[in-house]
């Protein structure tokens, strides 16, 4: 018998669509700007323009995400891995979840995490989404500084110069690239190949077996 649980409200789904589209264009154009001497898919100037447009769209979308999660009061319950008194319990469930992904899943065991709207992420998701969203403002602000260095010159000086700002931006890009590879793999690990993807992009309902 299949149960369904409503995990992803429409505003979160819309945020996620826009976010995924922005990341696609930002990574494509960012890599083009960096490796234009190796391969040219998009002319450099066009890549810069597209990168700037999607950078601003990503920033606005992030702001809406932050407002939505703070207004609904869910950001702390969903995105903060554990309260100080609950670290032991969190670590236990983190180990159990890791064993499930490393072994239990392969022999057909049941996922130890039962998602509920107020606790929809398993411990591994909590940690990874926590850092993905925590680093987002850093990526956006360093992007703004690289977009208009003279306007943000005082901030750039505070951080130690444009090279430092650029290094932070590129390091976080590498982090996001790695996250996306792992995220796409985990997105296919639902009851069927597309069930998590269908839930996040279309229905909002996760299926449970
Ligand atoms: C086409 C590419 C993508 C696919 C197919 C995809 C798939 C999914 C799926 C199935 C979920 C719901 C299951 C879960 O909570 O793990 C999800 C949630 C999430 N994804 Fe993605 N994703 C994509 C791109 C991205 C990107 C680029 C980011 C950020 C860098 C991202 C960040 C997140 C976050 C933070 C959540 C939790 C959202 C919430 O419920 O508050 N995703 N994604």
Boltz pocket constraint, residues with backbone or C-beta under 6 A from the ligand:
constraints:
  - pocket:
      binder: B
      contacts: [[A, 7], [A, 8], [A, 12], [A, 16], [A, 19], [A, 20], [A, 23], [A, 120], [A, 125], [A, 129], [A, 132], [A, 133], [A, 176], [A, 179], [A, 180], [A, 183], [A, 184], [A, 187], [A, 196], [A, 197], [A, 198], [A, 200]]
      max_distance: 6.0
